[in-house]
Amino acid sequence: MPEPIPPITLPPCEFLDEESRWLRENLQIWLDQEYLPEPVNQVIAERAASIYLRQRLEGEQDMGSLLMAIVTEMQNFDFTKSFYSEFAVANAVSDLLLKKLGIDGCCGSG
């Protein structure tokens, strides 16, 4: 039987505003490169980074919980002018954060 994937805990961050800004900028780059650069990508990146920042300020460090918060809160976003969904955005956030931590998003190894 396969082993369950262990949870990923993000390290504490002293400069959450900078980390949120980094996430917003890199998420927008990812969104723009994955399909087409669109104005809505900036709004999506801002919303996701805002959710991330608020969750981290509330003490959340578990990657899975952060992603579920992004999925849940992005469900209220109107994605009709976008190629993306709340799940694609949360997965992209996860990939970006894992890459920043030096963790292979595919296999979970450093």
C-alpha positions as CSV (number, residue, x, y, z in Angstrom):
1,M,0.0,0.0,0.0
2,P,1.4,3.4,-0.9
3,E,2.5,5.8,1.9
4,P,0.3,8.9,2.4
5,I,1.9,12.2,1.4
6,P,3.0,14.0,4.5
7,P,1.6,17.5,5.0
8,I,3.7,20.5,4.0
9,T,4.2,23.2,6.6
10,L,5.3,26.6,5.3
11,P,8.1,28.2,7.4
12,P,7.2,31.3,9.4
13,C,7.7,34.5,7.4
14,E,8.8,37.8,8.9
15,F,7.8,39.8,5.8
16,L,4.4,38.7,4.8
17,D,3.7,41.7,2.7
18,E,6.8,41.0,0.6
19,E,5.8,37.3,0.3
20,S,2.3,38.3,-0.8
21,R,3.7,40.7,-3.3
22,W,6.1,38.0,-4.6
23,L,3.2,35.5,-4.9
24,R,1.0,38.1,-6.7
25,E,3.7,39.0,-9.2
26,N,4.7,35.4,-9.9
27,L,1.2,34.1,-10.1
28,Q,0.3,36.8,-12.7
29,I,3.4,35.9,-14.7
30,W,2.3,32.2,-14.6
31,L,-1.2,33.0,-15.6
32,D,0.0,35.2,-18.5
33,Q,2.4,32.6,-19.8
34,E,0.1,29.6,-19.4
35,Y,-2.5,30.8,-21.9
36,L,-2.8,34.5,-22.8
37,P,-2.0,37.7,-21.0
38,E,-5.4,39.1,-20.0
39,P,-6.3,42.0,-17.7
40,V,-8.3,39.6,-15.5
41,N,-5.1,37.7,-14.7
42,Q,-4.0,40.7,-12.6
43,V,-7.3,40.6,-10.7
44,I,-7.0,36.9,-10.1
45,A,-3.4,37.2,-8.9
46,E,-4.4,40.0,-6.5
47,R,-7.3,38.1,-5.1
48,A,-5.3,34.9,-4.5
49,A,-2.4,36.8,-2.9
50,S,-4.8,38.6,-0.7
51,I,-6.4,35.4,0.5
52,Y,-2.9,33.9,1.0
53,L,-1.8,37.0,3.0
54,R,-4.9,36.9,5.3
55,Q,-4.5,33.2,5.9
56,R,-0.9,33.6,6.9
57,L,-1.6,36.6,9.1
58,E,-4.2,34.3,10.9
59,G,-1.4,31.9,11.5
60,E,-2.0,29.3,8.8
61,Q,1.1,27.4,7.8
62,D,-0.3,24.2,6.4
63,M,-0.1,24.2,2.5
64,G,-3.2,22.0,2.2
65,S,-5.3,24.4,4.3
66,L,-4.0,27.4,2.5
67,L,-5.0,25.8,-0.9
68,M,-8.5,24.9,0.4
69,A,-9.0,28.5,1.5
70,I,-8.0,29.8,-1.9
71,V,-10.3,27.3,-3.6
72,T,-13.2,28.1,-1.3
73,E,-12.8,31.9,-1.5
74,M,-12.1,32.0,-5.2
75,Q,-15.4,30.2,-5.8
76,N,-17.1,33.6,-5.5
77,F,-14.9,35.0,-8.3
78,D,-16.3,35.4,-11.8
79,F,-14.0,33.3,-14.0
80,T,-16.2,33.7,-17.2
81,K,-13.6,36.1,-18.7
82,S,-10.7,33.7,-17.9
83,F,-9.3,30.4,-19.0
84,Y,-8.8,29.5,-15.3
85,S,-10.9,28.2,-12.4
86,E,-10.4,28.4,-8.6
87,F,-8.7,24.9,-8.7
88,A,-6.2,26.0,-11.4
89,V,-5.3,29.1,-9.4
90,A,-4.9,27.1,-6.1
91,N,-2.7,24.6,-7.9
92,A,-0.6,27.3,-9.4
93,V,-0.1,28.9,-6.0
94,S,0.9,25.5,-4.6
95,D,3.4,25.0,-7.4
96,L,4.9,28.4,-7.0
97,L,5.3,28.1,-3.2
98,L,6.7,24.6,-3.5
99,K,9.2,25.8,-6.1
100,K,10.2,28.6,-3.9
101,L,10.8,26.1,-1.0
102,G,12.9,23.9,-3.3
103,I,10.3,21.1,-3.3
104,D,9.6,19.2,-6.5
105,G,5.8,19.6,-6.9
106,C,5.5,16.4,-8.8
107,C,7.2,14.0,-6.4
108,G,7.5,16.0,-3.2
109,S,11.3,15.7,-2.9
110,G,13.8,18.5,-2.6
